[in-house]
Amino acid sequence: MMNTKILTQSVRLALLSGAALAALSSSNVIAADEEHTVERIEVTGSRLSRTDLETASPVTIITAEEMKLKGIQDVGQFLQQSAVMSGSPAMTTTNNGGNGSTFVELRGLGSSRTLVLINGRRPVSSDFQTIPSSMVERIEVLKDGASATYGADAVAGVVNIITRKDFEGLEITAQVKNSFEVTENSQNSLSLVAGRAFSDGHIVFGADYVKQDEVYQGDTSVDFLNHPWQVGDKESATSFMNNGLIGTGPNANVFEAGSGSVPCGNFYFQHKKNQTNGKCDGGIATLADMRDYVSSGKVNDTYNYAPVNYLQTPYEKLNFFVEGRFDLTDSIRAYSETRINKRESRQELAAVPYDTKFAPGFSGKYKKTNEDGSPVLDASGNQVLVDFNGVSKDNFYNPFGEDITRSRRRMLEGGRSFEQDVTRFQQVIGFAGDIGDDYYFDINYNYGHSQIVSTDFGQLYGPNLSKAMGPSFKDDDGNIVCGTKALPISDCVSMNVFGGPGSVTQDMLDYVTAPLVDSDVYTLQTITAFVGGDLAELPAGSLTGGIGYEYRDEELNSQVDSGKFMQEVTGNKSKGTQGRFNVNSIFAEFRVPLLRDLPFAESLDLPIGVRYDDFSLFGGSTTYQLGLEWKVLNSLLVRSTYGTVFRAPGISSLYSPDGDSYPSASDPCSKGNWSKLTSVQQGYCMADGVPTGGANNADTQQLARVGGNPDLQPEEGDTLTVGLAFSPELIEDLSFTLDYWAINVDEVIDSIGANDSLKGCYLGGISELCSYVNRTNGEIDFVSQKATNLSRMTAKGLDFESNYSFSALEGDFHLNLSWTHFLERENQVYDSKTYKFAMKDLNGLYENENSYATDKINFNAKYTWNDLIIAYSANYISALEYTDLVYLSPIEGHVYNVDDYLYHDISATYIFDTGTTVSLGVENFTDEQPPYIETGGNGNTDVSNYRLFGASWYAKVSQKF
């Protein structure tokens, strides 16, 4: 039996544990009847039901109300802005390298180390595009490892989406959202939720539609988003460090480092300098039209691809969900969850950079000569023949009269886009109930199916390219015919890559263009059973515990277009694959009461968890977690956990098909960088076949091969949290929590970036990294960037959260502050100063296209007066530093800064007596623009963490019936 004072203190202490808003808004979390009995609940991080929200593990709760007040439709992007999130996961603003998905990343340890759950169970995908905001009742973020409870992946923590199960009535919501300046930034949504209770159960149905439009980098007025600017020399680097970006004018400290695949052509030869079409009028070129190609410097011939890249990718998605529970008997109920997601999304890059170094062309042999034109002979006295892939000297449109050993042409006549058609389905069927008065059970089957059909548009087909770039002639009727007069090729259209934009006619494009279609099918099945309850009565209270079993099966089947499989197309090539694994797990949890009702020990409990996982691919692994919950006073809780974590490679990491990628990287052995190398470093280059003077490669992106690695082994590590929750009795409705956390992970699964491999090999002479670089005749073919087991990573920091509610100005105020401060975030990374891989503290740095801010702070204030709600929020990201530049190795004493950012949002919501709710909001009302980051991969910024479109607004109307 609990008296009213103790019940009140229990609720107040629940608020300190990061659960304030949930406790205030969720009617079924804590409920007391007239005799003060308290309902048992399950809190993220444990499968044991309990009578309060006070746990040894820190949990932050975000309610649906908070999301509604901020006009949230993209749940993932909203979560990534929260203080506990770090790193730079893929978002719908990730154009190059994205696929329309949205992920989150706890502690900056990678999104794959954050376990996403829906109602405590694994979804078929951790992509937040499958989670409609209208479905969410609250989000519980467990800021602690939980492998002993949930198995693999719960390394950095858990994001558990709790859905609306008890909604009654009908609610229709429509919202429009846009930016004041970048009006292309449109997002419209419509949702419907209906629910009904009946004598033996409850059912909820919902549908959620969202359409987001595309925004090109050129749609913004931000100068660096419209130009691929990079720092080119030491003097410019010094200016950039001292003054920040100066894009234009006599003091400019950057140059336009566009692509070498240009609309007017970039043609390579055996000896002479690269040539381009200086006239570039779209006609048939003559030799007089040609001039030397300028690859670098303040004024150059490279192509400015920036304005025609998406900055925000478009998508259209429709989510359905149905949830129901049905009482079969007084003690047993059945429940069901059905979710269906349909999404169409698109990314668009600059037109195809057709380059015969990587893509099919005319394959032939040329006679090798010395610079003076004399033949190079082999040991038998025959002139050496060298393979090339380019344009035949006998092609009708070739004005040079000699073979083009490499041809680069930006195909502006066509486009280049990537589309996804995503269908996902999830079905959960379960039974739960009581066994007598002391025990309860839950058994469920969870099935998920995901199919992604991906189509590449604008790519070119190799067999036809070979004919189109080969010999051709004009026949007696004036037609250009492929082949020779002696051996003409029918049904072929010779291609003119020499005349500039417009020289590739629609007939030519139709002949060589081919849409490419891939398909990925993934299935997830789990069976979970758990039995728990009060095991024994001890002097300090009830010993509770439970035991469970889980079976999980995952299968991936990836099929790629035959053109990609046969390496016969431009763009990314890959091969299909399939793989499957399963895991059998047993787990147990206990909560041992040690002390009760003593001075400075209102209670002292010891939570214990242990789990054994038996993987079909890796064998067995045991993880455990020990906790301490010490309620010193009714108003003060001291808590701690220590546990081991385990992450098996995901099925994509193991079996995803080999594919191509084009990360930001430059060749240290290029002609433009040759004079900056020491004689030893030049020797490293020449040992790999690079000729004296350097390779003819000024590209800022290199071809990298990515894909699964079936030899990967699991990660292992440990986590520690120590903290307190305090609610001073002298100040009513004030509470705060403070937690220290530390995470260590060994055998980290990660890939070595292409740029790191190139610099480590040729600047540092690390032979292991040289094995990742593949060259032919001194030119880079590709750099392997597949995942492997590296050494370790660590993260340490502090979390502070405070809530305060009070009445003033004839209304009610609620204030919330969340602050995460990193003390350490170490990774094994390439050190550009020592040219070696070593542990490096990334805290406060921008590294490898990821942001590791030392501090992130969220502040929320809500004022309620009758039916009016005014909400204000602020998001703070601390400053970052970096030392690498795309073209330059670190310079002693040079550090480049990214300013700290503070965003302000405000909204007003009014609830009418008719059940109508109207909301208006302005986000980023101080119109902060994104920062320029020289090494940023998409648009020279971090598109995951910074707001890209200045001040924005939204308007929402909701009607309840």
C-alpha positions, 0 to 999 in steps of 0.5 A: 500500500502506498500513501499519497506522498510517496506516490507523488515523490515517485512521480516526481522522480520519474520526471527527473529520469527524462520522462517528464513530458511522457508522464504528463501527457500519457494517461496509461503510463502511471495511473492510481486508483482510489486505493493508490495501486500503481499499474506496471509498465515496461520501460525501454532498456528492460523487458521487466514490468515495473511500477515506476519509470525510475531506471538505472539506465538514462532515458529521454522521452519525446512526446507526440505533443512536442513534435506537433508543436514543431510541425514535425513530419520528418521524424528522423531529421527531427531526432538527429537535431536532438542533443544526444545525436552526433555524427552525420548520417544520411538524410533526404538532403544527402544527394550524392550517396543517399537513397531517400532514406533517413537515419539517426546516430547516437553518440556519433558512433555510426547509425548502424550502432543505434538500434531502432525499435517500434514498440520494443521490436525490430522493424524491417528497416531503421529508415525513419521514412517508414515511421509516420509522425501521426503514428507516434505517441512518444519516442524513448531514447535509451542513452546506454548500451542494451545488448543484454536486453535486445541483442546486437546493434544496441551499442550506442543506445536504443531509439524506441518508437511507441505508437498510439494504441489508445486513440479514440475518434477521428483526427485529420491533419493537413500541413504545408511547409516552405522557406521564405527565400528558397520557395522550391523547398516545399513539403506538404502532408496529410494524415488521418488517424481513427480509433475505437474502443469496444468491450473486448479491445481497441483498434487504431487505423492511420494513413499518412501522406507526405510529398517533398519537392526537390531543391537544386543547389542553384536554387539558393543564393548561397555562393559556395553552393553554386560553385565547387570551390576548393583551396589550392595552395599554401598562400590561399590556405593561410588566407582561408584560415585567417579570413574564412571563405573569400570566393571571388575578387582579387583576394579570393582564396579558393578556385573553381575545382570542377570536374574534368569531364566537361561539355566541350570535351577533354581529350587525352593523347599519347604525348601531347597536352590534353585538348578541348574545343575552344569554339564549342558551338555544338557542330562538327569540330575542326582541328582549328577549334581545339586548344590546350585544356586548362585543368587548374588555376584561378581560371580553368576549363573544369565544369561547374557541376554544383548548381545542377545537383540536388540539395534536397531530394524529392520523395513521395511516401504513403504510410498505413498502420493498423494496431489492435488488441483483443481480450481473449479471456480475462487474463490473455489478450491478443495484439496485432500491428500492421505497417505498410510503407510505399515511397518513391524518391529521387536523386539527381546529379550533374549530367553523366561525366562520360569518361572512357577511363572508367566507362566503355568506349572504343577499345583498340591499340596504338603504336607507342612512340617516344616524344620525338615520334620514333617508335618504341621497340620491344626485345624482338624489334617490333613496335610496342602496341598499347591498349587504349579505351577512347575514340578511334582515329578513324571516327568521322567526328575526330578532328585530330587524326589520331587515337584518343587514349581517353575521352571525357565528355559531360553529356549535357544532352541527357540527364543523370538521376536515380530513383527508388520505388520502396515497398515495406511491410511489417506484421506483428502478431502476439499474445500477452497476459497474466499467469496467476497473480505473480507472473506475466508473459508475452510471445510474438511473431514479427515478420518484415519484408522490404523491396527496393527497386532502383532505376538509374537514368542517363547511363550509357550502354557499352557495346553500343558505345564501342561501335559509336566511338569507333571508326565511321565514315560519310557514305555517298548519300551524306549519312554518317555510318559506323564501321568502315566502307569495307565493313559498315555496321548496320543499326549503329549511330556514330557519336560526336563527342567533339563538338560541345553541347548539342553535338550529341543528337537525340538519335545518338543519345537514344542509341547509347542510353540505357535505363538500369534496374536493380532490385533488393529484397530483404526479409526479417523474421523474429519469434520472441517469448518472455515470462517474468514476474515476482520470484520471491519476497526478500526483506527489502522487497520483491525479487523480480525476474524473467527469462526469454528466448528469441529467434531471428532470421535475416535474408538479403537477395540483391539483383543488379541490371545485367549491364552493371553485372557485365561491366558494360555501362557507365556509372556505378557497376556492381554484381548481385548477391544473396545471403542469409543468417539466423541467431538463437538467443536466450536472455534473463533479467533480474531486479534484486532489492537490497535495501528499503526504508533506511536513512539515506537509502529509501531503496537500493536495487540491483538490476542484472541482465544476461544474454547469450546469442548463437549466430549461424555465421559467428558462433556464440557470444555472451553479454551482460549488464549490471545496474545500481538504483540507489534512491538516497531520498525520495527526491534523489536517485543515484544510478549506474550501469556497466555492461558489455555490448556486441554487434554482429555485422549486418546482412548488408555489411556482409552480403551487399553487392560490389558497387562503385562510388565516387568519394572526394579524393585526389591523387597525390601522384598527379602532375599538379602535385608532383613538385610538392612530393619529396623524392621518396614520395615520388618513388612510392608513386613510380613503384606503382607505375606512375611515370616521372612527372606524375599521373594525368589525374586532376580529379577531385573524385576517384572511383572507389569499389564498395560492397559487403565483406563476408569475412567480417567479424563481430564488434565487442565492447563495454559501456558505463553510465553513472548519474543522478536524478534530483528533484529539490523539494523546496522548488516544486516541479523542478527536476534535473538529471546528470549522467556520465557515459563511456563507450568502448568498441573493439574490432570496429567495422568500418572502411578506410576512405579512398583519400586516406588510402591514397595519402597513406600509400604515396605520402606515408609509404604504408604498404598495406594501404597501397594494396587498396589502390589499383592502377593501370599504366600509372592511372588509378582504376579504383580504390577499394573501400570495402568494410573491414575490422579496424581497431577500436573507437571510444566515446565519453561525455556528460548528459544534462537534462532539466525540466521546470514547470510553473504558473505565471502571466495567467498561464502555465510555463514548461521549460526543458533543457537538454545538453550533451557534452563530449569529453572524448570521441576517439577513432582509428583514423589516418593521421595526415601529419604522420601518414599513419593510422592511429587513435585520434580524438575527434571531439570538436572536429569535422573528420571524414565528412562527419561532424563531432560537435563537443556540445549540443544543446536543446532548449524548449519553452512552452506557454499555455494560456487557455486554448493558446500555446506558444512554443519556442525552441533553440538548438545549439551546435558548438564550433568545429575544426579541421586540418585537412584540405581536399588538395593539400596535406595538413600545414603546420599550425593551420586549423580551419574553423566552422563557427558555432550555430544557434537556431531559433524556432517559434510557433503558435497553436490555438485549439478551438471549441469545435475540435479544430487546431491551427498552428503556425510556425517559423523555423530558423527565424534569424535566417542562419545560412549553412557553413562552408566546409572545404572538405564537405562531400555534398555542397561543401557543407554538412547537410545532415546537421545544418539547416540549408534553406534559411528561415522557413515557415509552416501552417497546420490545421487539424480537426478532431471528431 
